[in-house]
């Protein structure tokens, strides 16, 4: 095998390694982002439940007759 072929093979292997590292980082970022969205949706649901229980009964004794 000539030196140029060896160099090309090494460069190709390194490129593949970098692509794999990049893909792993992207997957990790997507997983973290998904977890953050799940936490945000959970917090929103809790807030909605608190607001619903707070508003129960509001306006029941309001006299709107003129």
PDBQT receptor file of N, H, CA, C and O in Angstrom, charges set to zero:
ATOM      1  N   UNK A   1       0.857  -1.177   0.000  1.00  0.00    +0.000 N 
ATOM      2  CA  UNK A   1       0.000   0.000   0.000  1.00  0.00    +0.000 C 
ATOM      3  C   UNK A   1       0.898   1.233   0.000  1.00  0.00    +0.000 C 
ATOM      4  O   UNK A   1       1.847   1.322   0.778  1.00  0.00    +0.000 OA
ATOM      5  N   UNK A   2       0.596   2.159  -0.858  1.00  0.00    +0.000 N 
ATOM      6  H   UNK A   2      -0.176   2.087  -1.491  1.00  0.00    +0.000 HD
ATOM      7  CA  UNK A   2       1.443   3.353  -0.939  1.00  0.00    +0.000 C 
ATOM      8  C   UNK A   2       1.039   4.368   0.133  1.00  0.00    +0.000 C 
ATOM      9  O   UNK A   2      -0.077   4.313   0.648  1.00  0.00    +0.000 OA
ATOM     10  N   UNK A   3       1.930   5.282   0.467  1.00  0.00    +0.000 N 
ATOM     11  H   UNK A   3       2.838   5.327   0.049  1.00  0.00    +0.000 HD
ATOM     12  CA  UNK A   3       1.674   6.263   1.542  1.00  0.00    +0.000 C 
ATOM     13  C   UNK A   3       0.435   7.118   1.298  1.00  0.00    +0.000 C 
ATOM     14  O   UNK A   3      -0.256   7.488   2.247  1.00  0.00    +0.000 OA
ATOM     15  N   UNK A   4       0.145   7.435   0.040  1.00  0.00    +0.000 N 
ATOM     16  H   UNK A   4       0.706   7.135  -0.731  1.00  0.00    +0.000 HD
ATOM     17  CA  UNK A   4      -1.031   8.260  -0.251  1.00  0.00    +0.000 C 
ATOM     18  C   UNK A   4      -2.309   7.509   0.104  1.00  0.00    +0.000 C 
ATOM     19  O   UNK A   4      -3.250   8.107   0.625  1.00  0.00    +0.000 OA
ATOM     20  N   UNK A   5      -2.353   6.236  -0.164  1.00  0.00    +0.000 N 
ATOM     21  H   UNK A   5      -1.588   5.750  -0.587  1.00  0.00    +0.000 HD
ATOM     22  CA  UNK A   5      -3.529   5.433   0.171  1.00  0.00    +0.000 C 
ATOM     23  C   UNK A   5      -3.698   5.331   1.676  1.00  0.00    +0.000 C 
ATOM     24  O   UNK A   5      -4.816   5.406   2.186  1.00  0.00    +0.000 OA
ATOM     25  N   UNK A   6      -2.598   5.161   2.383  1.00  0.00    +0.000 N 
ATOM     26  H   UNK A   6      -1.690   5.100   1.969  1.00  0.00    +0.000 HD
ATOM     27  CA  UNK A   6      -2.658   5.094   3.846  1.00  0.00    +0.000 C 
ATOM     28  C   UNK A   6      -3.149   6.418   4.415  1.00  0.00    +0.000 C 
ATOM     29  O   UNK A   6      -3.992   6.440   5.312  1.00  0.00    +0.000 OA
ATOM     30  N   UNK A   7      -2.621   7.520   3.892  1.00  0.00    +0.000 N 
ATOM     31  H   UNK A   7      -1.936   7.502   3.163  1.00  0.00    +0.000 HD
ATOM     32  CA  UNK A   7      -3.045   8.846   4.364  1.00  0.00    +0.000 C 
ATOM     33  C   UNK A   7      -4.523   9.068   4.083  1.00  0.00    +0.000 C 
ATOM     34  O   UNK A   7      -5.242   9.587   4.936  1.00  0.00    +0.000 OA
ATOM     35  N   UNK A   8      -4.984   8.682   2.899  1.00  0.00    +0.000 N 
ATOM     36  H   UNK A   8      -4.400   8.260   2.205  1.00  0.00    +0.000 HD
ATOM     37  CA  UNK A   8      -6.398   8.845   2.554  1.00  0.00    +0.000 C 
ATOM     38  C   UNK A   8      -7.278   8.003   3.470  1.00  0.00    +0.000 C 
ATOM     39  O   UNK A   8      -8.345   8.448   3.892  1.00  0.00    +0.000 OA
ATOM     40  N   UNK A   9      -6.834   6.797   3.773  1.00  0.00    +0.000 N 
ATOM     41  H   UNK A   9      -5.967   6.436   3.429  1.00  0.00    +0.000 HD
ATOM     42  CA  UNK A   9      -7.602   5.930   4.668  1.00  0.00    +0.000 C 
ATOM     43  C   UNK A   9      -7.677   6.522   6.072  1.00  0.00    +0.000 C 
ATOM     44  O   UNK A   9      -8.730   6.479   6.708  1.00  0.00    +0.000 OA
ATOM     45  N   UNK A  10      -6.566   7.074   6.558  1.00  0.00    +0.000 N 
ATOM     46  H   UNK A  10      -5.710   7.109   6.042  1.00  0.00    +0.000 HD
ATOM     47  CA  UNK A  10      -6.548   7.688   7.882  1.00  0.00    +0.000 C 
ATOM     48  C   UNK A  10      -7.453   8.918   7.940  1.00  0.00    +0.000 C 
ATOM     49  O   UNK A  10      -8.173   9.128   8.915  1.00  0.00    +0.000 OA
ATOM     50  N   UNK A  11      -7.403   9.720   6.886  1.00  0.00    +0.000 N 
ATOM     51  H   UNK A  11      -6.818   9.549   6.094  1.00  0.00    +0.000 HD
ATOM     52  CA  UNK A  11      -8.262  10.915   6.830  1.00  0.00    +0.000 C 
ATOM     53  C   UNK A  11      -9.727  10.499   6.791  1.00  0.00    +0.000 C 
ATOM     54  O   UNK A  11     -10.564  11.096   7.469  1.00  0.00    +0.000 OA
ATOM     55  N   UNK A  12     -10.036   9.481   6.002  1.00  0.00    +0.000 N 
ATOM     56  H   UNK A  12      -9.356   8.996   5.452  1.00  0.00    +0.000 HD
ATOM     57  CA  UNK A  12     -11.414   8.985   5.937  1.00  0.00    +0.000 C 
ATOM     58  C   UNK A  12     -11.887   8.448   7.276  1.00  0.00    +0.000 C 
ATOM     59  O   UNK A  12     -13.028   8.675   7.677  1.00  0.00    +0.000 OA
ATOM     60  N   UNK A  13     -11.002   7.731   7.970  1.00  0.00    +0.000 N 
ATOM     61  H   UNK A  13     -10.075   7.546   7.644  1.00  0.00    +0.000 HD
ATOM     62  CA  UNK A  13     -11.371   7.197   9.285  1.00  0.00    +0.000 C 
ATOM     63  C   UNK A  13     -11.614   8.325  10.279  1.00  0.00    +0.000 C 
ATOM     64  O   UNK A  13     -12.556   8.258  11.069  1.00  0.00    +0.000 OA
ATOM     65  N   UNK A  14     -10.791   9.344  10.251  1.00  0.00    +0.000 N 
ATOM     66  H   UNK A  14     -10.026   9.399   9.610  1.00  0.00    +0.000 HD
ATOM     67  CA  UNK A  14     -10.947  10.484  11.164  1.00  0.00    +0.000 C 
ATOM     68  C   UNK A  14     -12.237  11.244  10.856  1.00  0.00    +0.000 C 
ATOM     69  O   UNK A  14     -12.938  11.681  11.769  1.00  0.00    +0.000 OA
ATOM     70  N   UNK A  15     -12.542  11.399   9.580  1.00  0.00    +0.000 N 
ATOM     71  H   UNK A  15     -11.972  11.044   8.839  1.00  0.00    +0.000 HD
ATOM     72  CA  UNK A  15     -13.777  12.082   9.187  1.00  0.00    +0.000 C 
ATOM     73  C   UNK A  15     -14.987  11.321   9.715  1.00  0.00    +0.000 C 
ATOM     74  O   UNK A  15     -15.924  11.922  10.240  1.00  0.00    +0.000 OA
ATOM     75  N   UNK A  16     -14.964   9.996   9.575  1.00  0.00    +0.000 N 
ATOM     76  H   UNK A  16     -14.202   9.508   9.149  1.00  0.00    +0.000 HD
ATOM     77  CA  UNK A  16     -16.057   9.181  10.092  1.00  0.00    +0.000 C 
ATOM     78  C   UNK A  16     -16.185   9.293  11.597  1.00  0.00    +0.000 C 
ATOM     79  O   UNK A  16     -17.293   9.315  12.133  1.00  0.00    +0.000 OA
ATOM     80  N   UNK A  17     -15.059   9.363  12.275  1.00  0.00    +0.000 N 
ATOM     81  H   UNK A  17     -14.159   9.346  11.839  1.00  0.00    +0.000 HD
ATOM     82  CA  UNK A  17     -15.053   9.505  13.734  1.00  0.00    +0.000 C 
ATOM     83  C   UNK A  17     -15.672  10.836  14.147  1.00  0.00    +0.000 C 
ATOM     84  O   UNK A  17     -16.465  10.893  15.087  1.00  0.00    +0.000 OA
ATOM     85  N   UNK A  18     -15.308  11.902  13.443  1.00  0.00    +0.000 N 
ATOM     86  H   UNK A  18     -14.664  11.856  12.679  1.00  0.00    +0.000 HD
ATOM     87  CA  UNK A  18     -15.866  13.226  13.749  1.00  0.00    +0.000 C 
ATOM     88  C   UNK A  18     -17.371  13.263  13.490  1.00  0.00    +0.000 C 
ATOM     89  O   UNK A  18     -18.123  13.868  14.254  1.00  0.00    +0.000 OA
ATOM     90  N   UNK A  19     -17.802  12.617  12.413  1.00  0.00    +0.000 N 
ATOM     91  H   UNK A  19     -17.191  12.126  11.792  1.00  0.00    +0.000 HD
ATOM     92  CA  UNK A  19     -19.232  12.584  12.109  1.00  0.00    +0.000 C 
ATOM     93  C   UNK A  19     -19.996  11.829  13.192  1.00  0.00    +0.000 C 
ATOM     94  O   UNK A  19     -21.099  12.228  13.566  1.00  0.00    +0.000 OA
ATOM     95  N   UNK A  20     -19.422  10.755  13.689  1.00  0.00    +0.000 N 
ATOM     96  H   UNK A  20     -18.527  10.431  13.385  1.00  0.00    +0.000 HD
ATOM     97  CA  UNK A  20     -20.060   9.988  14.755  1.00  0.00    +0.000 C 
ATOM     98  C   UNK A  20     -20.147  10.812  16.036  1.00  0.00    +0.000 C 
ATOM     99  O   UNK A  20     -21.176  10.794  16.712  1.00  0.00    +0.000 OA
ATOM    100  N   UNK A  21     -19.084  11.532  16.377  1.00  0.00    +0.000 N 
ATOM    101  H   UNK A  21     -18.248  11.546  15.828  1.00  0.00    +0.000 HD
ATOM    102  CA  UNK A  21     -19.104  12.393  17.571  1.00  0.00    +0.000 C 
ATOM    103  C   UNK A  21     -20.163  13.477  17.441  1.00  0.00    +0.000 C 
ATOM    104  O   UNK A  21     -20.888  13.763  18.393  1.00  0.00    +0.000 OA
ATOM    105  N   UNK A  22     -20.249  14.079  16.259  1.00  0.00    +0.000 N 
ATOM    106  H   UNK A  22     -19.659  13.847  15.485  1.00  0.00    +0.000 HD
ATOM    107  CA  UNK A  22     -21.233  15.132  16.018  1.00  0.00    +0.000 C 
ATOM    108  C   UNK A  22     -22.649  14.577  16.152  1.00  0.00    +0.000 C 
ATOM    109  O   UNK A  22     -23.510  15.208  16.765  1.00  0.00    +0.000 OA
ATOM    110  N   UNK A  23     -22.889  13.401  15.581  1.00  0.00    +0.000 N 
ATOM    111  H   UNK A  23     -22.190  12.888  15.083  1.00  0.00    +0.000 HD
ATOM    112  CA  UNK A  23     -24.214  12.787  15.667  1.00  0.00    +0.000 C 
ATOM    113  C   UNK A  23     -24.574  12.486  17.123  1.00  0.00    +0.000 C 
ATOM    114  O   UNK A  23     -25.718  12.683  17.532  1.00  0.00    +0.000 OA
ATOM    115  N   UNK A  24     -23.612  12.014  17.896  1.00  0.00    +0.000 N 
ATOM    116  H   UNK A  24     -22.683  11.854  17.563  1.00  0.00    +0.000 HD
ATOM    117  CA  UNK A  24     -23.862  11.725  19.305  1.00  0.00    +0.000 C 
ATOM    118  C   UNK A  24     -24.217  12.999  20.074  1.00  0.00    +0.000 C 
ATOM    119  O   UNK A  24     -25.115  12.994  20.917  1.00  0.00    +0.000 OA
ATOM    120  N   UNK A  25     -23.509  14.081  19.779  1.00  0.00    +0.000 N 
ATOM    121  H   UNK A  25     -22.779  14.085  19.095  1.00  0.00    +0.000 HD
ATOM    122  CA  UNK A  25     -23.813  15.352  20.446  1.00  0.00    +0.000 C 
ATOM    123  C   UNK A  25     -25.206  15.841  20.084  1.00  0.00    +0.000 C 
ATOM    124  O   UNK A  25     -25.934  16.339  20.942  1.00  0.00    +0.000 OA
ATOM    125  N   UNK A  26     -25.579  15.701  18.815  1.00  0.00    +0.000 N 
ATOM    126  H   UNK A  26     -24.987  15.296  18.118  1.00  0.00    +0.000 HD
ATOM    127  CA  UNK A  26     -26.910  16.131  18.381  1.00  0.00    +0.000 C 
ATOM    128  C   UNK A  26     -27.998  15.302  19.068  1.00  0.00    +0.000 C 
ATOM    129  O   UNK A  26     -29.017  15.848  19.491  1.00  0.00    +0.000 OA
ATOM    130  N   UNK A  27     -27.787  13.996  19.179  1.00  0.00    +0.000 N 
ATOM    131  H   UNK A  27     -26.959  13.553  18.835  1.00  0.00    +0.000 HD
ATOM    132  CA  UNK A  27     -28.767  13.147  19.854  1.00  0.00    +0.000 C 
ATOM    133  C   UNK A  27     -28.906  13.528  21.321  1.00  0.00    +0.000 C 
ATOM    134  O   UNK A  27     -30.011  13.541  21.864  1.00  0.00    +0.000 OA
ATOM    135  N   UNK A  28     -27.780  13.837  21.963  1.00  0.00    +0.000 N 
ATOM    136  H   UNK A  28     -26.882  13.826  21.522  1.00  0.00    +0.000 HD
ATOM    137  CA  UNK A  28     -27.820  14.241  23.368  1.00  0.00    +0.000 C 
ATOM    138  C   UNK A  28     -28.584  15.556  23.525  1.00  0.00    +0.000 C 
ATOM    139  O   UNK A  28     -29.387  15.709  24.446  1.00  0.00    +0.000 OA
ATOM    140  N   UNK A  29     -28.328  16.502  22.620  1.00  0.00    +0.000 N 
ATOM    141  H   UNK A  29     -27.676  16.378  21.872  1.00  0.00    +0.000 HD
ATOM    142  CA  UNK A  29     -29.027  17.786  22.679  1.00  0.00    +0.000 C 
ATOM    143  C   UNK A  29     -30.527  17.586  22.483  1.00  0.00    +0.000 C 
ATOM    144  O   UNK A  29     -31.329  18.209  23.179  1.00  0.00    +0.000 OA
ATOM    145  N   UNK A  30     -30.913  16.723  21.541  1.00  0.00    +0.000 N 
ATOM    146  H   UNK A  30     -30.261  16.217  20.976  1.00  0.00    +0.000 HD
ATOM    147  CA  UNK A  30     -32.328  16.467  21.306  1.00  0.00    +0.000 C 
ATOM    148  C   UNK A  30     -32.981  15.827  22.522  1.00  0.00    +0.000 C 
ATOM    149  O   UNK A  30     -34.115  16.158  22.866  1.00  0.00    +0.000 OA
ATOM    150  N   UNK A  31     -32.268  14.913  23.173  1.00  0.00    +0.000 N 
ATOM    151  H   UNK A  31     -31.347  14.644  22.893  1.00  0.00    +0.000 HD
ATOM    152  CA  UNK A  31     -32.820  14.264  24.366  1.00  0.00    +0.000 C 
ATOM    153  C   UNK A  31     -33.003  15.275  25.491  1.00  0.00    +0.000 C 
ATOM    154  O   UNK A  31     -34.024  15.262  26.179  1.00  0.00    +0.000 OA
ATOM    155  N   UNK A  32     -32.022  16.147  25.681  1.00  0.00    +0.000 N 
ATOM    156  H   UNK A  32     -31.192  16.158  25.123  1.00  0.00    +0.000 HD
ATOM    157  CA  UNK A  32     -32.127  17.168  26.728  1.00  0.00    +0.000 C 
ATOM    158  C   UNK A  32     -33.259  18.132  26.415  1.00  0.00    +0.000 C 
ATOM    159  O   UNK A  32     -33.981  18.562  27.315  1.00  0.00    +0.000 OA
ATOM    160  N   UNK A  33     -33.413  18.467  25.156  1.00  0.00    +0.000 N 
ATOM    161  H   UNK A  33     -32.826  18.117  24.426  1.00  0.00    +0.000 HD
ATOM    162  CA  UNK A  33     -34.469  19.382  24.750  1.00  0.00    +0.000 C 
ATOM    163  C   UNK A  33     -35.832  18.737  24.989  1.00  0.00    +0.000 C 
ATOM    164  O   UNK A  33     -36.765  19.397  25.446  1.00  0.00    +0.000 OA
ATOM    165  N   UNK A  34     -35.940  17.447  24.678  1.00  0.00    +0.000 N 
ATOM    166  H   UNK A  34     -35.182  16.912  24.307  1.00  0.00    +0.000 HD
ATOM    167  CA  UNK A  34     -37.193  16.733  24.920  1.00  0.00    +0.000 C 
ATOM    168  C   UNK A  34     -37.535  16.695  26.391  1.00  0.00    +0.000 C 
ATOM    169  O   UNK A  34     -38.700  16.847  26.758  1.00  0.00    +0.000 OA
ATOM    170  N   UNK A  35     -36.546  16.496  27.240  1.00  0.00    +0.000 N 
ATOM    171  H   UNK A  35     -35.599  16.373  26.942  1.00  0.00    +0.000 HD
ATOM    172  CA  UNK A  35     -36.784  16.483  28.681  1.00  0.00    +0.000 C 
ATOM    173  C   UNK A  35     -37.243  17.852  29.165  1.00  0.00    +0.000 C 
ATOM    174  O   UNK A  35     -38.125  17.949  30.018  1.00  0.00    +0.000 OA
ATOM    175  N   UNK A  36     -36.647  18.909  28.623  1.00  0.00    +0.000 N 
ATOM    176  H   UNK A  36     -35.931  18.831  27.929  1.00  0.00    +0.000 HD
ATOM    177  CA  UNK A  36     -37.040  20.268  29.013  1.00  0.00    +0.000 C 
ATOM    178  C   UNK A  36     -38.479  20.555  28.600  1.00  0.00    +0.000 C 
ATOM    179  O   UNK A  36     -39.230  21.176  29.352  1.00  0.00    +0.000 OA
ATOM    180  N   UNK A  37     -38.859  20.110  27.422  1.00  0.00    +0.000 N 
ATOM    181  H   UNK A  37     -38.248  19.606  26.811  1.00  0.00    +0.000 HD
ATOM    182  CA  UNK A  37     -40.236  20.321  26.954  1.00  0.00    +0.000 C 
ATOM    183  C   UNK A  37     -41.210  19.553  27.834  1.00  0.00    +0.000 C 
ATOM    184  O   UNK A  37     -42.277  20.063  28.174  1.00  0.00    +0.000 OA
ATOM    185  N   UNK A  38     -40.848  18.327  28.205  1.00  0.00    +0.000 N 
ATOM    186  H   UNK A  38     -39.981  17.912  27.929  1.00  0.00    +0.000 HD
ATOM    187  CA  UNK A  38     -41.721  17.532  29.081  1.00  0.00    +0.000 C 
ATOM    188  C   UNK A  38     -41.897  18.217  30.431  1.00  0.00    +0.000 C 
ATOM    189  O   UNK A  38     -43.004  18.240  30.969  1.00  0.00    +0.000 OA
ATOM    190  N   UNK A  39     -40.827  18.774  30.987  1.00  0.00    +0.000 N 
ATOM    191  H   UNK A  39     -39.927  18.755  30.551  1.00  0.00    +0.000 HD
ATOM    192  CA  UNK A  39     -40.922  19.482  32.263  1.00  0.00    +0.000 C 
ATOM    193  C   UNK A  39     -41.806  20.719  32.133  1.00  0.00    +0.000 C 
ATOM    194  O   UNK A  39     -42.602  21.018  33.023  1.00  0.00    +0.000 OA
ATOM    195  N   UNK A  40     -41.662  21.433  31.023  1.00  0.00    +0.000 N 
ATOM    196  H   UNK A  40     -41.016  21.190  30.300  1.00  0.00    +0.000 HD
ATOM    197  CA  UNK A  40     -42.459  22.640  30.814  1.00  0.00    +0.000 C 
ATOM    198  C   UNK A  40     -43.941  22.285  30.690  1.00  0.00    +0.000 C 
ATOM    199  O   UNK A  40     -44.790  22.979  31.251  1.00  0.00    +0.000 OA
ATOM    200  N   UNK A  41     -44.259  21.218  29.967  1.00  0.00    +0.000 N 
ATOM    201  H   UNK A  41     -43.569  20.654  29.512  1.00  0.00    +0.000 HD
ATOM    202  CA  UNK A  41     -45.654  20.810  29.823  1.00  0.00    +0.000 C 
ATOM    203  C   UNK A  41     -46.238  20.354  31.159  1.00  0.00    +0.000 C 
ATOM    204  O   UNK A  41     -47.404  20.614  31.452  1.00  0.00    +0.000 OA
ATOM    205  N   UNK A  42     -45.432  19.680  31.957  1.00  0.00    +0.000 N 
ATOM    206  H   UNK A  42     -44.484  19.468  31.718  1.00  0.00    +0.000 HD
ATOM    207  CA  UNK A  42     -45.886  19.245  33.276  1.00  0.00    +0.000 C 
ATOM    208  C   UNK A  42     -46.181  20.450  34.169  1.00  0.00    +0.000 C 
ATOM    209  O   UNK A  42     -47.195  20.482  34.866  1.00  0.00    +0.000 OA
ATOM    210  N   UNK A  43     -45.300  21.423  34.141  1.00  0.00    +0.000 N 
ATOM    211  H   UNK A  43     -44.476  21.396  33.575  1.00  0.00    +0.000 HD
ATOM    212  CA  UNK A  43     -45.513  22.639  34.938  1.00  0.00    +0.000 C 
ATOM    213  C   UNK A  43     -46.750  23.387  34.461  1.00  0.00    +0.000 C 
ATOM    214  O   UNK A  43     -47.503  23.918  35.278  1.00  0.00    +0.000 OA
ATOM    215  N   UNK A  44     -46.965  23.436  33.167  1.00  0.00    +0.000 N 
ATOM    216  H   UNK A  44     -46.353  23.004  32.504  1.00  0.00    +0.000 HD
ATOM    217  CA  UNK A  44     -48.146  24.118  32.629  1.00  0.00    +0.000 C 
ATOM    218  C   UNK A  44     -49.417  23.412  33.072  1.00  0.00    +0.000 C 
ATOM    219  O   UNK A  44     -50.405  24.065  33.406  1.00  0.00    +0.000 OA
ATOM    220  N   UNK A  45     -49.399  22.084  33.080  1.00  0.00    +0.000 N 
ATOM    221  H   UNK A  45     -48.595  21.553  32.809  1.00  0.00    +0.000 HD
ATOM    222  CA  UNK A  45     -50.573  21.330  33.517  1.00  0.00    +0.000 C 
ATOM    223  C   UNK A  45     -50.851  21.582  34.997  1.00  0.00    +0.000 C 
ATOM    224  O   UNK A  45     -52.006  21.721  35.399  1.00  0.00    +0.000 OA
ATOM    225  N   UNK A  46     -49.797  21.639  35.805  1.00  0.00    +0.000 N 
ATOM    226  H   UNK A  46     -48.858  21.526  35.478  1.00  0.00    +0.000 HD
ATOM    227  CA  UNK A  46     -49.981  21.919  37.233  1.00  0.00    +0.000 C 
ATOM    228  C   UNK A  46     -50.550  23.316  37.434  1.00  0.00    +0.000 C 
ATOM    229  O   UNK A  46     -51.446  23.511  38.255  1.00  0.00    +0.000 OA
ATOM    230  N   UNK A  47     -50.036  24.285  36.692  1.00  0.00    +0.000 N 
ATOM    231  H   UNK A  47     -49.307  24.127  36.025  1.00  0.00    +0.000 HD
ATOM    232  CA  UNK A  47     -50.558  25.656  36.808  1.00  0.00    +0.000 C 
ATOM    233  C   UNK A  47     -52.013  25.724  36.385  1.00  0.00    +0.000 C 
ATOM    234  O   UNK A  47     -52.815  26.426  37.000  1.00  0.00    +0.000 OA
ATOM    235  N   UNK A  48     -52.350  24.991  35.332  1.00  0.00    +0.000 N 
ATOM    236  H   UNK A  48     -51.698  24.421  34.832  1.00  0.00    +0.000 HD
ATOM    237  CA  UNK A  48     -53.734  24.988  34.855  1.00  0.00    +0.000 C 
ATOM    238  C   UNK A  48     -54.658  24.412  35.927  1.00  0.00    +0.000 C 
ATOM    239  O   UNK A  48     -55.747  24.935  36.163  1.00  0.00    +0.000 OA
ATOM    240  N   UNK A  49     -54.219  23.337  36.571  1.00  0.00    +0.000 N 
ATOM    241  H   UNK A  49     -53.334  22.912  36.379  1.00  0.00    +0.000 HD
ATOM    242  CA  UNK A  49     -55.030  22.729  37.637  1.00  0.00    +0.000 C 
ATOM    243  C   UNK A  49     -55.199  23.686  38.805  1.00  0.00    +0.000 C 
ATOM    244  O   UNK A  49     -56.285  23.778  39.377  1.00  0.00    +0.000 OA
ATOM    245  N   UNK A  50     -54.139  24.401  39.166  1.00  0.00    +0.000 N 
ATOM    246  H   UNK A  50     -53.257  24.326  38.701  1.00  0.00    +0.000 HD
ATOM    247  CA  UNK A  50     -54.228  25.358  40.270  1.00  0.00    +0.000 C 
ATOM    248  C   UNK A  50     -55.166  26.504  39.918  1.00  0.00    +0.000 C 
ATOM    249  O   UNK A  50     -55.956  26.946  40.753  1.00  0.00    +0.000 OA
ATOM    250  N   UNK A  51     -55.078  26.985  38.682  1.00  0.00    +0.000 N 
ATOM    251  H   UNK A  51     -54.436  26.626  38.004  1.00  0.00    +0.000 HD
ATOM    252  CA  UNK A  51     -55.954  28.080  38.272  1.00  0.00    +0.000 C 
ATOM    253  C   UNK A  51     -57.407  27.623  38.199  1.00  0.00    +0.000 C 
ATOM    254  O   UNK A  51     -58.312  28.383  38.543  1.00  0.00    +0.000 OA
ATOM    255  N   UNK A  52     -57.635  26.406  37.760  1.00  0.00    +0.000 N 
ATOM    256  H   UNK A  52     -56.899  25.789  37.481  1.00  0.00    +0.000 HD
ATOM    257  CA  UNK A  52     -59.001  25.886  37.676  1.00  0.00    +0.000 C 
ATOM    258  C   UNK A  52     -59.609  25.765  39.065  1.00  0.00    +0.000 C 
ATOM    259  O   UNK A  52     -60.780  26.093  39.258  1.00  0.00    +0.000 OA
ATOM    260  N   UNK A  53     -58.825  25.297  40.037  1.00  0.00    +0.000 N 
ATOM    261  H   UNK A  53     -57.874  25.030  39.879  1.00  0.00    +0.000 HD
ATOM    262  CA  UNK A  53     -59.371  25.160  41.388  1.00  0.00    +0.000 C 
ATOM    263  C   UNK A  53     -59.566  26.526  42.038  1.00  0.00    +0.000 C 
ATOM    264  O   UNK A  53     -60.459  26.700  42.866  1.00  0.00    +0.000 OA
ATOM    265  N   UNK A  54     -58.739  27.486  41.668  1.00  0.00    +0.000 N 
ATOM    266  H   UNK A  54     -58.013  27.345  40.995  1.00  0.00    +0.000 HD
ATOM    267  CA  UNK A  54     -58.873  28.841  42.189  1.00  0.00    +0.000 C 
ATOM    268  C   UNK A  54     -60.140  29.500  41.657  1.00  0.00    +0.000 C 
ATOM    269  O   UNK A  54     -60.831  30.216  42.382  1.00  0.00    +0.000 OA
ATOM    270  N   UNK A  55     -60.432  29.255  40.401  1.00  0.00    +0.000 N 
ATOM    271  H   UNK A  55     -59.870  28.673  39.813  1.00  0.00    +0.000 HD
ATOM    272  CA  UNK A  55     -61.573  29.911  39.769  1.00  0.00    +0.000 C 
ATOM    273  C   UNK A  55     -62.896  29.232  40.039  1.00  0.00    +0.000 C 
ATOM    274  O   UNK A  55     -63.942  29.768  39.673  1.00  0.00    +0.000 OA
ATOM    275  N   UNK A  56     -62.886  28.069  40.668  1.00  0.00    +0.000 N 
ATOM    276  H   UNK A  56     -62.036  27.633  40.965  1.00  0.00    +0.000 HD
ATOM    277  CA  UNK A  56     -64.141  27.378  40.953  1.00  0.00    +0.000 C 
ATOM    278  C   UNK A  56     -64.972  28.219  41.910  1.00  0.00    +0.000 C 
ATOM    279  O   UNK A  56     -64.513  28.598  42.987  1.00  0.00    +0.000 OA
ATOM    280  N   UNK A  57     -66.186  28.500  41.501  1.00  0.00    +0.000 N 
ATOM    281  H   UNK A  57     -66.559  28.192  40.626  1.00  0.00    +0.000 HD
ATOM    282  CA  UNK A  57     -67.083  29.262  42.357  1.00  0.00    +0.000 C 
ATOM    283  C   UNK A  57     -67.028  30.751  42.151  1.00  0.00    +0.000 C 
ATOM    284  O   UNK A  57     -67.884  31.461  42.679  1.00  0.00    +0.000 OA
ATOM    285  N   UNK A  58     -66.070  31.262  41.413  1.00  0.00    +0.000 N 
ATOM    286  H   UNK A  58     -65.375  30.686  40.984  1.00  0.00    +0.000 HD
ATOM    287  CA  UNK A  58     -66.001  32.708  41.166  1.00  0.00    +0.000 C 
ATOM    288  C   UNK A  58     -67.178  33.135  40.308  1.00  0.00    +0.000 C 
ATOM    289  O   UNK A  58     -67.503  32.482  39.317  1.00  0.00    +0.000 OA
ATOM    290  N   UNK A  59     -67.798  34.204  40.681  1.00  0.00    +0.000 N 
ATOM    291  H   UNK A  59     -67.534  34.734  41.486  1.00  0.00    +0.000 HD
ATOM    292  CA  UNK A  59     -68.897  34.762  39.920  1.00  0.00    +0.000 C 
ATOM    293  C   UNK A  59     -70.232  34.128  40.189  1.00  0.00    +0.000 C 
ATOM    294  O   UNK A  59     -71.218  34.517  39.563  1.00  0.00    +0.000 OA
ATOM    295  N   UNK A  60     -70.317  33.170  41.089  1.00  0.00    +0.000 N 
ATOM    296  H   UNK A  60     -69.516  32.854  41.597  1.00  0.00    +0.000 HD
ATOM    297  CA  UNK A  60     -71.586  32.513  41.361  1.00  0.00    +0.000 C 
ATOM    298  C   UNK A  60     -72.557  33.430  42.108  1.00  0.00    +0.000 C 
ATOM    299  O   UNK A  60     -73.774  33.318  41.954  1.00  0.00    +0.000 OA
ATOM    300  N   UNK A  61     -72.020  34.314  42.897  1.00  0.00    +0.000 N 
ATOM    301  H   UNK A  61     -71.032  34.405  43.022  1.00  0.00    +0.000 HD
ATOM    302  CA  UNK A  61     -72.882  35.213  43.679  1.00  0.00    +0.000 C 
ATOM    303  C   UNK A  61     -72.977  36.598  43.058  1.00  0.00    +0.000 C 
ATOM    304  O   UNK A  61     -73.395  37.548  43.720  1.00  0.00    +0.000 OA
ATOM    305  N   UNK A  62     -72.604  36.716  41.827  1.00  0.00    +0.000 N 
ATOM    306  H   UNK A  62     -72.264  35.944  41.289  1.00  0.00    +0.000 HD
ATOM    307  CA  UNK A  62     -72.609  38.007  41.151  1.00  0.00    +0.000 C 
ATOM    308  C   UNK A  62     -74.020  38.332  40.676  1.00  0.00    +0.000 C 
ATOM    309  O   UNK A  62     -74.632  37.539  39.960  1.00  0.00    +0.000 OA
ATOM    310  N   UNK A  63     -74.532  39.474  41.062  1.00  0.00    +0.000 N 
ATOM    311  H   UNK A  63     -74.035  40.118  41.644  1.00  0.00    +0.000 HD
ATOM    312  CA  UNK A  63     -75.861  39.900  40.638  1.00  0.00    +0.000 C 
ATOM    313  C   UNK A  63     -75.690  40.831  39.455  1.00  0.00    +0.000 C 
ATOM    314  O   UNK A  63     -75.176  41.941  39.600  1.00  0.00    +0.000 OA
ATOM    315  N   UNK A  64     -76.119  40.383  38.286  1.00  0.00    +0.000 N 
ATOM    316  H   UNK A  64     -76.536  39.482  38.169  1.00  0.00    +0.000 HD
ATOM    317  CA  UNK A  64     -75.967  41.187  37.071  1.00  0.00    +0.000 C 
ATOM    318  C   UNK A  64     -77.279  41.832  36.654  1.00  0.00    +0.000 C 
ATOM    319  O   UNK A  64     -77.373  42.363  35.548  1.00  0.00    +0.000 OA
ATOM    320  N   UNK A  65     -78.280  41.801  37.497  1.00  0.00    +0.000 N 
ATOM    321  H   UNK A  65     -78.204  41.370  38.396  1.00  0.00    +0.000 HD
ATOM    322  CA  UNK A  65     -79.544  42.458  37.148  1.00  0.00    +0.000 C 
ATOM    323  C   UNK A  65     -79.384  43.966  37.295  1.00  0.00    +0.000 C 
ATOM    324  O   UNK A  65     -78.658  44.449  38.164  1.00  0.00    +0.000 OA
ATOM    325  N   UNK A  66     -80.058  44.678  36.450  1.00  0.00    +0.000 N 
ATOM    326  H   UNK A  66     -80.648  44.285  35.744  1.00  0.00    +0.000 HD
ATOM    327  CA  UNK A  66     -79.920  46.122  36.486  1.00  0.00    +0.000 C 
ATOM    328  C   UNK A  66     -81.035  46.785  37.202  1.00  0.00    +0.000 C 
ATOM    329  O   UNK A  66     -81.055  48.011  37.313  1.00  0.00    +0.000 OA
TER     330      UNK A  66
